[in-house]
Amino acid sequence: MFSVLQTLFLITLLNTQNVAPLSSPQEVSNSSPEIASRSELLKQERLQKEKELKPYKLGKLEKRLLSLETKGFRESLGTRFGDFYFSQGGITTGAGFSATGRYFKANLFDSPIDISASAGYSLKQYQLYTFQIGNILRKSPELFLRTTSSGGLSLFEKTKEREGDFYLYGEFTYRDFTQEDFYGLGTDSDKEDRTDFRLTGPSYEGVAALRFGDNAGAFLRGGLFQPELRNGRDSAFPNTSVLFDDETAPGLDQQPDYFRFATQFFYDYRDLPGDPETGGLLALSLAKYFDRDGDQFDFYRLAFDARQYIPLWSEQRILALHFYASLDEESGNSRVPFYLMQTLGGSDTIRGYPDFRFRDKNLFLISTEYRWEPTPAVELVLFYDTGKVFHERSDFDFSNLKSGYGFGVRFKTTDSVFLRLDIGHSEEGTNIYLKWSASF
C-alpha cells in the first residue's frame, strides 16, 4: 500500500515539473511581438470604426411604415406640399370614396389669425367647400355621432399636447350632396320606397370653443344656413318628389333660410379617445332653428350622447357601450323639415341597415361591442345595435325596435383606429362598411 502511494506521488511531481509556469500579460507581450502587434491592430480598427459610425437612415419603405404606425393609414397616405394638404375622405356619410385638399396657414403675417380653405369631391359627385378665418381649432374634432347633411356639431379631441383653451373663428361652408336617400318617416317606412334628393346650399357661421381643464369643454355655433332641395342624381331610384309630397315629407315644397344656433357641453374621461380601453364620455347639445321667412319650420333639438368602456379581465378585451338620443320639438304649429331630421342606419348607427334608412323627429340608439385585441395592430369585434325613430315623445319606449348585429375587424396604430371593416345583418339583409375611423 505504501509503495503505491509513493508511486502516485512521484508521477504527480514529474507532471508538475513538465508544465510551463503561467506568464503575465506583459511577459507574453514581450516574448511574442507578433501577438502584441495583432492586438494593437484590432484596437486601431475598432477606434476607426467608431469615428466612421453614422446614424442609421430609414429607407422610403421604412419611413412609410413608420408613418403608418404613428399617424394612421388615412393620414400617412395624405400628401403635403408646404401649406397644402391632400387626403382621402372627409365629406359626409353616404358620399362614397372621396378626396380632399386643404390649405392651412397659421399666424398669418405674424398675427394671431389663421386661415384654412378646403375642397372635397367624391365619386358620387358630392362636393364640400369650407373656408375658416380666426383662431381656428386645429386638431381634428371628433364627430358628435356623425356629420349630418345639415352639418353636425363637434366635440373637442382630447390630445396629449394642448394647443390652447379658447378658439374663435368664422366659417363659410358650401355643400352639394347629390344622392341623399329618403324612405319615408317612421319605423314602418318601406325599403321599396327608397328615393333620393339633392341637398345644396351655403352656411355662414361663427364658431367659439372653450376648454375647462383636461376633460371638459363647451362649443358654440351660430349663423345663417340656406338649404335647397333639387332632384337626386342616383338613376337607380326615383326622385323624392315622385313618391312623397309636402305632407309626407315636410319641407319638400319649400326650403327657407335658417338662423341656426347650437351649443354643446361635454365631459370626456376616456383614457385614449382614438382607441379607448377604459373611461367614457358624456355630452349634451341644444340647437335652435329659426325659419327666417316666417315661423313654419321653427324647432328645437336636444341631444344626449353617453359612452362607456369596460375592460373585461384584461386590456385586450373591452366591452364598449353607446347610448344616443335626439329629440326635436316644434315651436307652435311649426314643422321639422325631413331633410334636417336625424336618421338611423349605416356604419355609425344601426349596422345591417343602409345609410339614412329610418328618419323622424325623435330617435334613440343603443350600441354594444365586444372588442378583442389578439395583436396590438388588429382588433376583432362582435357588435349589436338597436334603436328606433318615432314621431311623438310618448313613443319613447322599447317597443318596435330595429336591430342589427355582426362582426368587424379594426386596424390600429398605437393610439387610434385608422381602418375598420364591419359586416352587419338585419331583417332587411346584410351590409358591408369600410370606414377610415372608429365606430364610437
Disulfide bonds with the S-S distance in Angstrom:
none
